[in-house]
Amino acid sequence: MAVGILLITHPGVGSALLETATRLLGRLPLEARAFEVEFDADLAALLPRASAALKTVMGEDGALLLTDVYGASPARLAHQLVRIAEPCRRVAGLSLPMLLRVMNYGEQPLDELARTAANGGRNGVVVDDA
């Protein structure tokens, strides 16, 4: 399987997560890139650049778009990309545990990898009562 990963986030979030994941894993097993959306960005104007970024990571089996906050500008831009590029899936709530889980299960097909991403994010939240 060859799924590409595009992190569409607020400024500084995606690049920091990719840098940290690379440091922890040594090498990312999936093609990944961060596309960061400025706070006052015109999404219509950004769409061509975001589409070009998506093409750089699009694998033969599609791309997984990971966004930081559901409903925010990066997630809305990802939604537009999913509608014009196939096959793509979008998962919101990006976190380091989510990204690490995706990278550790990179052999999964796109739909399963999207579910794995969501589970990684959920399972990465722990209330430590110690």
All heavy atoms as an XYZ file, in Angstrom:
957
protein
N       0.843     -1.181      0.000
C       0.000      0.000      0.000
C       0.886      1.241      0.000
O       1.911      1.261      0.648
C      -0.887      0.042      1.249
C      -1.899     -1.065      1.343
S      -3.201     -0.818      0.158
C      -3.477     -2.490     -0.337
N       0.433      2.227     -0.710
C       1.180      3.492     -0.748
C       0.203      4.648     -0.595
O      -0.381      5.120     -1.560
C       1.963      3.613     -2.046
N       0.012      5.064      0.649
C      -0.856      6.197      0.962
C       0.047      7.352      1.371
O       0.972      7.169      2.162
C      -1.831      5.855      2.108
C      -2.620      7.075      2.545
C      -2.776      4.734      1.676
N      -0.212      8.536      0.833
C       0.519      9.723      1.238
C      -0.219     10.443      2.356
O      -1.429     10.290      2.510
N       0.515     11.233      3.121
C      -0.061     11.944      4.264
C       0.161     13.442      4.081
O       1.296     13.884      3.893
C       0.597     11.505      5.589
C       0.604      9.977      5.741
C      -0.061     12.192      6.777
C      -0.766      9.346      5.787
N      -0.925     14.218      4.155
C      -0.825     15.672      4.116
C      -1.445     16.219      5.392
O      -2.620     15.988      5.672
C      -1.531     16.245      2.888
C      -1.415     17.760      2.702
C       0.042     18.180      2.528
C      -2.252     18.223      1.517
N      -0.616     16.904      6.173
C      -1.098     17.563      7.389
C      -1.500     18.976      7.010
O      -0.671     19.744      6.520
C       0.004     17.614      8.450
C       0.281     16.336      9.248
C       0.667     15.181      8.367
C       1.348     16.594     10.272
N      -2.761     19.304      7.193
C      -3.262     20.646      6.891
C      -3.647     21.261      8.231
O      -4.621     20.833      8.865
C      -4.454     20.596      5.923
C      -4.054     19.852      4.643
C      -4.930     22.009      5.596
C      -5.173     19.704      3.628
N      -2.850     22.255      8.656
C      -2.964     22.746     10.026
C      -2.815     24.259     10.112
O      -2.483     24.914      9.133
C      -1.862     22.128     10.913
O      -0.595     22.641     10.504
C      -1.860     20.609     10.840
N      -3.015     24.751     11.309
C      -2.689     26.139     11.611
C      -1.165     26.290     11.589
O      -0.441     25.289     11.659
C      -3.270     26.530     12.969
C      -4.755     26.668     12.948
N      -5.594     25.625     13.275
C      -5.543     27.714     12.604
C      -6.853     26.030     13.148
N      -6.852     27.291     12.743
N      -0.655     27.527     11.511
C       0.785     27.752     11.395
C       1.591     27.090     12.521
O       1.247     27.191     13.692
C       0.921     29.276     11.464
C      -0.405     29.796     11.011
C      -1.409     28.798     11.500
N       2.651     26.395     12.128
C       3.579     25.786     13.074
C       3.199     24.409     13.567
O       4.064     23.667     14.021
N       1.948     24.034     13.470
C       1.493     22.758     14.042
C       1.982     21.570     13.216
O       2.623     20.652     13.735
C      -0.041     22.727     14.181
C      -0.526     21.377     14.673
C      -0.516     23.847     15.100
N       1.664     21.556     11.943
C       2.005     20.415     11.092
C       3.493     20.179     10.981
O       3.967     19.038     11.105
N       4.252     21.242     10.760
C       5.701     21.083     10.602
C       6.334     20.579     11.897
O       7.238     19.735     11.870
C       6.340     22.389     10.140
O       6.044     23.444     11.025
N       5.859     21.059     13.044
C       6.405     20.603     14.327
C       6.090     19.128     14.567
O       6.951     18.373     15.041
C       5.853     21.453     15.468
N       4.883     18.708     14.233
C       4.518     17.301     14.418
C       5.336     16.396     13.498
O       5.797     15.327     13.923
C       3.026     17.092     14.203
C       2.135     17.642     15.305
C       0.663     17.542     14.908
C       2.379     16.922     16.612
N       5.531     16.805     12.248
C       6.346     16.000     11.329
C       7.794     15.921     11.798
O       8.418     14.861     11.738
C       6.286     16.570      9.917
C       5.054     16.233      9.105
C       5.107     16.912      7.745
C       4.897     14.727      8.939
N       8.315     17.035     12.261
C       9.695     17.056     12.759
C       9.847     16.128     13.960
O      10.812     15.359     14.055
C      10.085     18.477     13.135
C      11.510     18.618     13.596
C      11.850     20.067     13.934
O      11.343     20.985     13.281
O      12.645     20.251     14.884
N       8.894     16.173     14.869
C       8.955     15.324     16.066
C       8.803     13.849     15.701
O       9.539     12.997     16.206
C       7.872     15.743     17.078
O       8.048     17.127     17.385
C       7.957     14.915     18.345
N       7.859     13.540     14.820
C       7.666     12.149     14.396
C       8.918     11.614     13.713
O       9.320     10.467     13.956
C       6.458     12.049     13.466
N       9.542     12.437     12.900
C      10.769     12.020     12.221
C      11.877     11.763     13.237
O      12.624     10.789     13.130
C      11.213     13.088     11.205
O      10.159     13.283     10.253
C      12.471     12.668     10.474
N      11.956     12.609     14.219
C      12.981     12.441     15.267
C      12.748     11.150     16.054
O      13.682     10.416     16.372
C      12.935     13.650     16.196
C      13.985     13.691     17.228
C      15.304     14.183     16.638
N      16.371     14.081     17.592
C      16.953     15.115     18.169
N      16.587     16.324     17.870
N      17.924     14.918     19.027
N      11.490     10.856     16.360
C      11.171      9.661     17.140
C      11.335      8.372     16.340
O      11.804      7.368     16.863
C       9.746      9.747     17.679
C       9.510     10.786     18.774
C       8.027     10.924     19.050
C      10.273     10.417     20.026
N      10.914      8.407     15.074
C      10.927      7.192     14.256
C      12.208      7.026     13.439
O      12.457      5.944     12.912
C       9.711      7.176     13.315
C       8.347      7.173     14.004
C       7.232      7.277     12.975
C       8.186      5.925     14.863
N      12.960      8.087     13.291
C      14.177      8.028     12.493
C      13.922      8.295     11.023
O      14.629      9.050     10.381
N      12.882      7.706     10.504
C      12.487      7.886      9.111
C      10.991      7.630      9.025
O      10.489      6.693      9.640
C      13.235      6.889      8.230
C      12.861      6.913      6.767
C      13.569      5.815      5.975
N      12.854      4.556      5.921
C      11.692      4.365      5.302
N      11.065      5.347      4.712
N      11.129      3.175      5.270
N      10.300      8.474      8.277
C       8.860      8.273      8.129
C       8.609      7.275      7.001
O       9.091      7.471      5.888
C       8.162      9.604      7.835
C       8.297     10.672      8.923
C       7.545     11.932      8.519
C       7.819     10.154     10.262
N       7.854      6.211      7.274
C       7.625      5.180      6.264
C       6.667      5.608      5.149
O       6.616      4.962      4.116
C       7.047      4.013      7.062
C       6.483      4.637      8.287
C       7.296      5.849      8.571
N       5.915      6.672      5.377
C       4.988      7.177      4.364
C       5.408      8.576      3.944
O       5.918      9.349      4.760
C       3.559      7.228      4.914
C       2.931      5.897      5.313
C       1.583      6.135      5.973
C       2.783      4.985      4.099
N       5.177      8.904      2.687
C       5.438     10.255      2.202
C       4.520     11.207      2.951
O       3.307     11.000      3.017
C       5.158     10.328      0.700
C       5.522     11.634      0.067
C       7.019     11.879      0.010
O       7.779     10.916     -0.149
O       7.410     13.051      0.144
N       5.098     12.242      3.545
C       4.299     13.169      4.363
C       4.798     14.594      4.170
O       5.992     14.830      3.985
C       4.375     12.776      5.834
N       3.856     15.511      4.274
C       4.174     16.932      4.134
C       3.170     17.732      4.967
O       2.039     17.317      5.153
C       4.069     17.324      2.666
C       4.361     18.779      2.416
C       4.363     19.095      0.953
N       4.614     20.522      0.805
C       4.715     21.127     -0.327
N       4.587     20.459     -1.450
N       4.943     22.409     -0.381
N       3.611     18.892      5.426
C       2.720     19.805      6.151
C       2.347     20.963      5.238
O       3.199     21.510      4.532
C       3.402     20.328      7.404
N       1.078     21.322      5.262
C       0.578     22.510      4.567
C      -0.120     23.341      5.633
O      -1.152     22.925      6.169
C      -0.393     22.139      3.442
C      -0.809     23.321      2.614
C      -0.038     23.728      1.542
C      -1.950     24.027      2.927
C      -0.406     24.829      0.781
C      -2.331     25.132      2.182
C      -1.559     25.535      1.098
N       0.476     24.487      5.942
C      -0.030     25.291      7.052
C      -0.817     26.493      6.536
O      -0.389     27.165      5.604
C       1.135     25.690      7.951
C       1.756     24.436      8.565
C       2.987     24.675      9.387
O       3.531     25.794      9.371
O       3.409     23.727     10.069
N      -1.968     26.719      7.139
C      -2.916     27.745      6.711
C      -2.847     28.927      7.675
O      -3.101     28.766      8.868
C      -4.350     27.160      6.675
C      -5.362     28.213      6.286
C      -4.402     25.953      5.739
N      -2.504     30.076      7.158
C      -2.450     31.284      7.987
C      -3.840     31.607      8.530
O      -4.864     31.270      7.918
C      -1.925     32.468      7.168
C      -0.474     32.318      6.754
C       0.490     32.264      7.922
O       0.259     32.961      8.928
O       1.473     31.506      7.828
N      -3.896     32.294      9.647
C      -5.162     32.572     10.317
C      -6.119     33.400      9.472
O      -7.319     33.204      9.533
C      -4.911     33.254     11.667
C      -4.313     32.316     12.666
C      -2.951     32.347     12.942
C      -5.090     31.386     13.329
C      -2.390     31.476     13.861
C      -4.548     30.508     14.247
C      -3.189     30.550     14.510
N      -5.618     34.313      8.686
C      -6.486     35.181      7.884
C      -6.499     34.786      6.414
O      -6.794     35.594      5.548
C      -6.059     36.643      8.043
C      -4.615     36.877      7.624
O      -3.892     35.877      7.376
O      -4.203     38.041      7.557
N      -6.194     33.535      6.114
C      -6.050     33.068      4.736
C      -7.377     33.046      3.993
O      -8.430     32.756      4.564
C      -5.436     31.681      4.718
N      -7.306     33.341      2.709
C      -8.420     33.206      1.779
C      -8.363     31.774      1.246
O      -7.472     31.432      0.455
C      -8.275     34.226      0.648
C      -9.341     34.094     -0.423
O     -10.138     33.137     -0.386
O      -9.349     34.966     -1.314
N      -9.273     30.917      1.688
C      -9.219     29.499      1.338
C      -9.335     29.267     -0.162
O      -8.674     28.380     -0.708
C     -10.285     28.718      2.092
C     -10.159     28.707      3.611
C     -11.208     27.790      4.226
C      -8.767     28.318      4.046
N     -10.141     30.055     -0.844
C     -10.280     29.901     -2.301
C      -8.948     30.175     -2.994
O      -8.578     29.482     -3.942
C     -11.373     30.820     -2.829
N      -8.237     31.163     -2.494
C      -6.935     31.496     -3.084
C      -5.890     30.426     -2.758
O      -4.961     30.208     -3.537
C      -6.475     32.861     -2.594
N      -6.028     29.765     -1.602
C      -5.075     28.730     -1.191
C      -5.314     27.384     -1.859
O      -4.408     26.557     -1.901
C      -5.155     28.512      0.321
C      -4.318     29.378      1.221
C      -4.455     28.909      2.664
C      -2.869     29.388      0.808
N      -6.505     27.159     -2.359
C      -6.857     25.844     -2.890
C      -5.873     25.337     -3.939
O      -5.457     24.172     -3.866
C      -8.295     25.836     -3.408
C      -8.847     24.480     -3.816
C      -8.780     23.476     -2.672
C     -10.283     24.635     -4.308
N      -5.451     26.139     -4.916
C      -4.485     25.619     -5.896
C      -3.155     25.194     -5.261
O      -2.589     24.157     -5.632
C      -4.289     26.781     -6.875
C      -5.511     27.619     -6.732
C      -5.922     27.480     -5.293
N      -2.656     25.963     -4.289
C      -1.407     25.596     -3.616
C      -1.587     24.333     -2.777
O      -0.711     23.473     -2.729
C      -0.913     26.742     -2.736
C      -0.290     27.864     -3.551
C       0.339     28.966     -2.720
N       1.005     28.531     -1.522
C       0.829     29.101     -0.321
N       0.010     30.121     -0.169
N       1.480     28.661      0.727
N      -2.727     24.229     -2.121
C      -2.999     23.035     -1.317
C      -3.128     21.809     -2.217
O      -2.637     20.725     -1.888
C      -4.271     23.231     -0.496
N      -3.752     21.983     -3.370
C      -3.893     20.892     -4.332
C      -2.523     20.448     -4.842
O      -2.256     19.251     -4.981
C      -4.785     21.333     -5.489
O      -4.946     20.286     -6.405
N      -1.645     21.402     -5.092
C      -0.282     21.071     -5.529
C       0.468     20.321     -4.430
O       1.199     19.364     -4.718
C       0.457     22.348     -5.924
N       0.292     20.737     -3.174
C       0.929     20.039     -2.051
C       0.408     18.606     -1.950
O       1.173     17.666     -1.701
C       0.686     20.791     -0.750
N      -0.886     18.443     -2.156
C      -1.484     17.112     -2.116
C      -0.887     16.217     -3.193
O      -0.577     15.050     -2.948
C      -3.004     17.206     -2.262
C      -3.775     15.898     -2.322
C      -3.516     15.053     -1.075
C      -5.255     16.170     -2.505
N      -0.692     16.761     -4.379
C      -0.121     15.967     -5.474
C       1.279     15.475     -5.152
O       1.683     14.410     -5.612
C      -0.117     16.775     -6.762
C      -1.498     16.944     -7.352
C      -1.469     17.791     -8.605
C      -2.915     18.014     -9.076
N      -2.981     18.978    -10.167
N       2.027     16.227     -4.334
C       3.399     15.808     -4.004
C       3.429     14.593     -3.082
O       4.440     13.897     -3.041
C       4.223     16.948     -3.353
O       3.698     17.255     -2.068
C       4.262     18.183     -4.240
N       2.352     14.357     -2.338
C       2.321     13.203     -1.430
C       1.368     12.108     -1.882
O       1.401     11.014     -1.315
C       1.955     13.618      0.022
C       2.963     14.585      0.588
C       0.551     14.148      0.117
N       0.535     12.392     -2.864
C      -0.478     11.419     -3.298
C       0.184     10.112     -3.692
O       1.027     10.068     -4.585
C      -1.273     11.976     -4.472
C      -2.380     11.063     -4.968
S      -3.745     10.832     -3.815
C      -4.719     12.269     -4.156
N      -0.172      9.068     -2.994
C       0.371      7.747     -3.294
C      -0.519      7.022     -4.284
O      -1.611      7.481     -4.627
N      -0.072      5.884     -4.713
C      -0.865      5.110     -5.673
C      -2.192      4.662     -5.071
O      -3.136      4.385     -5.810
C      -0.064      3.916     -6.187
C       0.310      2.911     -5.127
C       1.252      1.839     -5.623
O       2.228      2.180     -6.298
O       0.987      0.656     -5.327
N      -2.256      4.622     -3.737
C      -3.493      4.229     -3.060
C      -4.219      5.404     -2.422
O      -5.136      5.209     -1.631
C      -3.193      3.160     -2.012
C      -2.651      1.894     -2.654
O      -3.257      1.419     -3.631
O      -1.599      1.414     -2.207
N      -3.783      6.638     -2.749
C      -4.497      7.812     -2.275
C      -3.724      8.601     -1.240
O      -2.514      8.456     -1.088
N      -4.467      9.451     -0.527
C      -3.861     10.311      0.484
C      -4.791     10.459      1.677
O      -6.014     10.487      1.534
C      -3.541     11.684     -0.097
N      -4.170     10.566      2.836
C      -4.886     10.811      4.082
C      -4.575     12.239      4.510
O      -3.407     12.603      4.644
C      -4.423      9.818      5.149
C      -5.086      9.908      6.514
C      -6.590      9.634      6.403
C      -4.438      8.913      7.466
N      -5.609     13.042      4.671
C      -5.458     14.434      5.085
C      -5.752     14.513      6.574
O      -6.846     14.155      7.018
C      -6.417     15.338      4.316
C      -6.419     15.180      2.793
C      -7.400     16.147      2.158
C      -5.035     15.378      2.235
N      -4.779     14.962      7.343
C      -4.929     15.085      8.787
C      -4.977     16.562      9.138
O      -4.064     17.314      8.781
C      -3.761     14.394      9.505
C      -3.574     12.914      9.200
C      -2.335     12.374      9.904
C      -4.807     12.110      9.582
N      -6.045     16.977      9.809
C      -6.205     18.384     10.175
C      -6.271     18.526     11.692
O      -6.641     17.590     12.400
C      -7.481     18.989      9.546
O      -8.624     18.404     10.141
C      -7.512     18.765      8.049
N      -5.935     19.726     12.157
C      -5.840     19.892     13.610
C      -7.191     20.110     14.292
O      -7.488     19.455     15.269
C      -4.823     20.972     13.986
C      -4.993     22.288     13.240
O      -5.937     22.431     12.436
O      -4.163     23.187     13.466
N      -8.025     21.006     13.794
C      -9.284     21.323     14.481
C     -10.451     21.196     13.506
O     -10.500     21.905     12.495
C      -9.249     22.760     15.062
C     -10.558     23.093     15.754
C      -8.081     22.933     16.008
N     -11.378     20.315     13.822
C     -12.548     20.138     12.964
C     -13.341     21.440     12.887
O     -13.620     22.072     13.893
C     -13.441     19.015     13.505
C     -14.647     18.768     12.636
C     -14.518     18.053     11.457
C     -15.889     19.263     12.982
C     -15.609     17.832     10.643
C     -16.992     19.046     12.170
C     -16.846     18.332     10.998
O     -17.925     18.123     10.189
N     -13.674     21.844     11.675
C     -14.479     23.040     11.462
C     -13.671     24.297     11.243
O     -14.191     25.293     10.748
N     -12.391     24.285     11.598
C     -11.533     25.458     11.402
C     -11.082     25.529      9.937
O     -11.311     24.610      9.152
C     -10.334     25.389     12.329
N     -10.435     26.616      9.583
C     -10.028     26.838      8.193
C      -9.226     25.683      7.593
O      -9.504     25.271      6.464
C      -9.245     28.143      8.073
O     -10.069     29.236      8.388
N      -8.225     25.132      8.288
C      -7.502     24.009      7.697
C      -8.408     22.810      7.383
O      -8.265     22.182      6.332
C      -6.461     23.652      8.762
C      -6.230     24.939      9.491
C      -7.593     25.578      9.546
N      -9.338     22.513      8.263
C     -10.252     21.395      8.027
C     -11.196     21.690      6.871
O     -11.533     20.791      6.095
C     -11.050     21.084      9.294
N     -11.613     22.938      6.745
C     -12.483     23.298      5.619
C     -11.724     23.204      4.297
O     -12.270     22.756      3.290
C     -13.082     24.687      5.833
C     -14.069     24.720      6.996
C     -14.944     25.968      7.047
N     -14.285     27.209      6.702
C     -13.696     28.031      7.572
N     -13.668     27.704      8.863
N     -13.145     29.156      7.186
N     -10.470     23.589      4.298
C      -9.641     23.454      3.102
C      -9.453     21.975      2.760
O      -9.551     21.580      1.588
C      -8.290     24.137      3.316
C      -7.336     24.135      2.131
C      -7.941     24.867      0.930
C      -6.005     24.767      2.524
N      -9.207     21.150      3.757
C      -9.070     19.706      3.534
C     -10.354     19.128      2.958
O     -10.320     18.267      2.079
C      -8.693     19.003      4.840
N     -11.494     19.606      3.437
C     -12.784     19.151      2.913
C     -12.901     19.463      1.419
O     -13.372     18.627      0.641
C     -13.926     19.794      3.695
C     -15.275     19.438      3.182
N     -15.818     18.181      3.341
C     -16.188     20.160      2.493
C     -17.019     18.154      2.775
N     -17.256     19.332      2.256
N     -12.465     20.644      1.025
C     -12.497     21.006     -0.397
C     -11.589     20.079     -1.203
O     -11.948     19.656     -2.305
C     -12.078     22.459     -0.594
C     -13.086     23.451     -0.063
C     -12.609     24.892     -0.194
O     -11.553     25.178     -0.739
N     -13.402     25.809      0.327
N     -10.422     19.755     -0.669
C      -9.500     18.860     -1.370
C     -10.082     17.464     -1.534
O      -9.939     16.844     -2.593
C      -8.163     18.784     -0.632
C      -7.282     20.016     -0.717
C      -6.085     19.865      0.215
C      -6.828     20.269     -2.143
N     -10.722     16.965     -0.502
C     -11.323     15.627     -0.564
C     -12.392     15.565     -1.655
O     -12.562     14.542     -2.308
C     -11.894     15.229      0.815
C     -12.779     14.003      0.726
C     -10.772     14.993      1.807
N     -13.068     16.679     -1.864
C     -14.124     16.711     -2.878
C     -13.576     16.735     -4.299
O     -14.269     16.323     -5.228
C     -15.027     17.910     -2.639
C     -15.836     17.748     -1.346
C     -16.688     18.925     -1.003
N     -17.482     19.387     -2.125
C     -17.977     20.607     -2.241
N     -17.751     21.482     -1.276
N     -18.691     20.945     -3.272
N     -12.340     17.220     -4.501
C     -11.808     17.328     -5.864
C     -10.718     16.310     -6.180
O     -10.362     16.139     -7.350
C     -11.281     18.755     -6.168
C     -10.114     19.129     -5.256
C     -12.404     19.770     -6.080
C      -9.455     20.443     -5.596
N     -10.181     15.643     -5.185
C      -9.109     14.674     -5.413
C      -9.516     13.320     -4.861
O     -10.020     13.233     -3.753
C      -7.820     15.152     -4.750
N      -9.277     12.285     -5.619
C      -9.611     10.933     -5.162
C      -8.437     10.015     -5.393
O      -7.700     10.204     -6.354
C     -10.822     10.407     -5.925
C     -12.121     11.017     -5.464
C     -13.305     10.185     -5.902
O     -13.122      8.975     -6.098
O     -14.376     10.739     -6.031
N      -8.301      9.016     -4.582
C      -9.011      8.781     -3.324
C      -8.330      9.526     -2.170
O      -7.115      9.511     -2.051
C      -8.924      7.277     -3.135
C      -7.656      6.882     -3.833
C      -7.454      7.872     -4.953
N      -9.116     10.180     -1.375
C      -8.648     10.917     -0.201
C      -9.622     10.710      0.946
O     -10.813     10.563      0.723
C      -8.560     12.419     -0.479
S      -7.205     12.914     -1.515
N      -9.084     10.727      2.148
C      -9.898     10.717      3.374
C      -9.370     11.815      4.274
O      -8.189     12.138      4.245
C      -9.794      9.377      4.100
C     -10.381      8.188      3.374
C     -11.902      8.236      3.241
N     -12.597      8.467      4.482
C     -13.013      7.519      5.308
N     -12.800      6.253      5.041
N     -13.649      7.845      6.428
N     -10.254     12.381      5.098
C      -9.890     13.463      6.010
C     -10.204     13.029      7.432
O     -11.273     12.498      7.708
C     -10.694     14.714      5.648
C     -10.529     15.871      6.598
C     -11.379     17.058      6.174
N     -12.793     16.744      6.300
C     -13.729     17.616      6.689
N     -13.396     18.857      6.942
N     -14.978     17.259      6.784
N      -9.241     13.289      8.333
C      -9.429     13.005      9.751
C      -9.004     14.257     10.515
O      -7.906     14.780     10.300
C      -8.599     11.789     10.224
C      -8.782     11.557     11.720
C      -8.980     10.538      9.436
N      -9.858     14.743     11.402
C      -9.560     15.931     12.207
C      -9.154     15.515     13.615
O      -9.441     14.405     14.053
C     -10.771     16.855     12.250
N      -8.512     16.448     14.311
C      -8.065     16.193     15.685
C      -6.618     15.745     15.734
O      -6.208     15.021     16.645
N      -5.833     16.166     14.771
C      -4.438     15.747     14.654
C      -3.670     15.929     15.960
O      -3.759     16.958     16.613
C      -3.748     16.555     13.545
C      -2.266     16.307     13.338
C      -1.989     14.857     12.968
C      -1.736     17.248     12.272
N      -2.925     14.887     16.300
C      -2.045     14.908     17.470
C      -0.831     14.052     17.152
O      -0.828     13.295     16.166
C      -2.767     14.341     18.693
O      -3.074     12.965     18.495
N       0.186     14.155     17.972
C       1.364     13.322     17.772
C       1.029     11.834     17.888
O       1.479     11.044     17.049
C       2.476     13.725     18.747
C       3.814     13.011     18.545
C       4.353     13.215     17.136
C       4.808     13.493     19.587
N       0.231     11.398     18.870
C      -0.120      9.969     18.909
C      -0.836      9.514     17.632
O      -0.597      8.402     17.150
C      -1.043      9.855     20.127
C      -0.623     10.970     21.022
C      -0.255     12.098     20.083
N      -1.690     10.365     17.078
C      -2.384     10.016     15.831
C      -1.377      9.840     14.703
O      -1.420      8.849     13.963
C      -3.397     11.100     15.455
C      -4.090     10.834     14.122
S      -5.110     12.214     13.557
C      -6.463     12.134     14.721
N      -0.467     10.793     14.560
C       0.509     10.732     13.477
C       1.426      9.522     13.623
O       1.718      8.826     12.638
C       1.323     12.031     13.433
C       2.356     12.143     12.319
C       1.727     11.989     10.940
C       3.092     13.469     12.429
N       1.870      9.238     14.835
C       2.727      8.077     15.052
C       1.996      6.779     14.726
O       2.576      5.859     14.134
C       3.248      8.056     16.491
C       4.226      9.169     16.845
C       4.536      9.141     18.336
C       5.494      9.093     16.012
N       0.748      6.699     15.105
C      -0.045      5.497     14.794
C      -0.153      5.305     13.290
O       0.029      4.193     12.774
C      -1.431      5.616     15.437
C      -2.360      4.449     15.185
C      -1.942      3.166     15.917
N      -1.898      3.316     17.349
C      -2.889      3.019     18.169
N      -4.007      2.547     17.706
N      -2.742      3.197     19.455
N      -0.430      6.378     12.558
C      -0.523      6.302     11.094
C       0.794      5.794     10.510
O       0.805      4.917      9.645
C      -0.900      7.681     10.503
C      -0.651      7.735      9.009
C      -2.362      8.002     10.810
N       1.891      6.352     10.981
C       3.195      5.959     10.439
C       3.549      4.509     10.782
O       4.227      3.835     10.018
C       4.289      6.906     10.948
C       4.191      8.290     10.378
S       4.321      8.261      8.560
C       3.860      9.935      8.178
N       3.062      4.028     11.914
C       3.350      2.644     12.299
C       2.461      1.624     11.598
O       2.746      0.429     11.652
C       3.247      2.483     13.818
C       4.479      2.993     14.518
O       5.584      2.602     14.190
N       4.307      3.889     15.465
N       1.393      2.075     10.967
C       0.490      1.174     10.257
C       0.341      1.590      8.796
O      -0.717      1.465      8.210
C      -0.882      1.137     10.956
C      -0.826      0.431     12.278
C      -0.563      1.139     13.448
C      -1.000     -0.943     12.357
C      -0.476      0.490     14.671
C      -0.917     -1.603     13.572
C      -0.658     -0.876     14.728
O      -0.575     -1.529     15.930
N       1.424      2.076      8.232
C       1.414      2.604      6.878
C       1.081      1.605      5.791
O       0.781      1.994      4.664
N       1.088      0.324      6.105
C       0.760     -0.690      5.099
C      -0.752     -0.848      4.903
O      -1.198     -1.533      3.989
C       1.379     -2.044      5.486
C       0.665     -2.782      6.604
C       0.893     -2.221      8.021
O       1.743     -1.327      8.198
O       0.206     -2.667      8.941
N      -1.538     -0.207      5.745
C      -2.996     -0.351      5.660
C      -3.562      0.403      4.457
O      -3.020      1.428      4.046
C      -3.653      0.177      6.935
C      -3.347     -0.641      8.154
C      -4.013     -0.094      9.402
O      -4.382      1.066      9.472
N      -4.156     -0.947     10.409
N      -4.677     -0.096      3.919
C      -5.359      0.656      2.863
C      -5.952      1.950      3.426
O      -6.120      2.090      4.646
C      -6.453     -0.298      2.376
C      -6.594     -1.336      3.427
C      -5.324     -1.363      4.224
N      -6.267      2.878      2.555
C      -6.672      4.223      2.940
C      -7.808      4.257      3.956
O      -7.704      4.932      4.985
C      -7.049      5.020      1.687
C      -7.487      6.458      1.902
C      -6.413      7.275      2.593
C      -7.866      7.083      0.560
N      -8.901      3.569      3.705
C     -10.042      3.623      4.629
C      -9.679      3.088      6.013
O     -10.075      3.652      7.035
C     -11.241      2.859      4.070
C     -11.910      3.594      2.933
O     -11.697      4.818      2.792
O     -12.662      2.952      2.171
N      -8.917      2.013      6.043
C      -8.510      1.444      7.331
C      -7.522      2.375      8.038
O      -7.582      2.547      9.255
C      -7.881      0.066      7.117
C      -7.616     -0.689      8.388
C      -7.126     -2.100      8.130
O      -7.201     -2.589      6.989
O      -6.650     -2.702      9.100
N      -6.630      3.004      7.264
C      -5.664      3.923      7.847
C      -6.367      5.144      8.453
O      -5.943      5.646      9.489
C      -4.631      4.353      6.795
C      -3.389      5.053      7.308
C      -2.634      4.196      8.328
C      -2.482      5.433      6.148
N      -7.441      5.598      7.833
C      -8.221      6.709      8.405
C      -8.803      6.304      9.763
O      -8.764      7.084     10.719
C      -9.332      7.128      7.443
N      -9.315      5.090      9.860
C      -9.848      4.609     11.146
C      -8.723      4.454     12.176
O      -8.888      4.783     13.357
C     -10.594      3.288     10.955
C     -11.939      3.445     10.259
C     -12.745      2.156     10.266
N     -12.122      1.088      9.490
C     -12.249      0.930      8.177
N     -12.975      1.783      7.472
N     -11.651     -0.076      7.552
N      -7.575      3.983     11.728
C      -6.420      3.840     12.616
C      -5.983      5.202     13.137
O      -5.624      5.338     14.314
C      -5.262      3.139     11.871
O      -5.679      1.801     11.553
C      -3.996      3.095     12.698
N      -6.006      6.213     12.276
C      -5.649      7.573     12.699
C      -6.581      8.046     13.804
O      -6.135      8.546     14.845
C      -5.706      8.530     11.511
N      -7.885      7.875     13.595
C      -8.864      8.309     14.599
C      -8.661      7.552     15.911
O      -8.689      8.151     16.994
C     -10.281      8.116     14.072
N      -8.423      6.259     15.825
C      -8.181      5.473     17.041
C      -6.902      5.907     17.740
O      -6.846      5.958     18.975
C      -8.111      3.981     16.716
C      -9.464      3.399     16.397
O     -10.488      3.888     16.853
N      -9.476      2.355     15.574
N      -5.872      6.229     16.966
C      -4.616      6.698     17.554
C      -4.809      7.987     18.327
O      -4.247      8.171     19.402
N      -5.617      8.881     17.771
C      -5.903     10.126     18.473
C      -6.677      9.890     19.760
O      -6.338     10.427     20.816
N      -7.711      9.046     19.672
C      -8.518      8.746     20.872
C      -7.695      8.034     21.936
O      -7.755      8.368     23.118
C      -9.723      7.876     20.494
C     -10.900      8.652     19.958
C     -12.137      7.783     19.856
N     -12.021      6.725     18.879
C     -12.266      6.867     17.584
N     -12.624      8.036     17.088
N     -12.152      5.856     16.754
N      -6.920      7.043     21.517
C      -6.139      6.256     22.482
C      -4.959      7.022     23.048
O      -4.391      6.630     24.061
C      -5.655      4.957     21.846
C      -6.792      4.033     21.503
O      -7.886      4.147     22.042
N      -6.544      3.106     20.581
N      -4.594      8.134     22.399
C      -3.504      8.966     22.890
C      -3.899      9.893     24.013
O      -3.064     10.563     24.609
N      -5.200      9.932     24.317
C      -5.693     10.787     25.398
C      -5.879      9.906     26.631
O      -6.654      8.956     26.625
C      -7.036     11.466     25.014
C      -7.578     12.256     26.186
C      -6.848     12.325     23.783
N      -5.142     10.235     27.681
C      -5.167      9.431     28.896
C      -5.296     10.353     30.098
O      -4.577     11.352     30.203
C      -3.861      8.594     29.038
C      -3.837      7.828     30.335
C      -3.692      7.677     27.839
N      -6.215     10.041     30.989
C      -6.304     10.744     32.262
C      -5.473      9.951     33.254
O      -5.796      8.795     33.556
C      -7.771     10.861     32.748
C      -7.824     11.506     34.121
C      -8.595     11.643     31.746
N      -4.401     10.545     33.727
C      -3.492      9.854     34.633
C      -3.829     10.254     36.061
O      -3.572     11.374     36.494
C      -2.051     10.226     34.304
C      -1.044      9.417     35.102
O      -1.461      8.597     35.941
O       0.149      9.618     34.875
N      -4.415      9.345     36.793
C      -4.834      9.605     38.159
C      -3.737      9.349     39.181
O      -3.981      9.405     40.380
C      -6.055      8.741     38.514
C      -7.273      9.139     37.727
O      -7.377     10.320     37.367
O      -8.117      8.261     37.449
N      -2.547      9.055     38.723
C      -1.458      8.723     39.648
C      -1.029      9.904     40.484
O      -1.112     11.012     40.176
C      -0.254      8.200     38.874
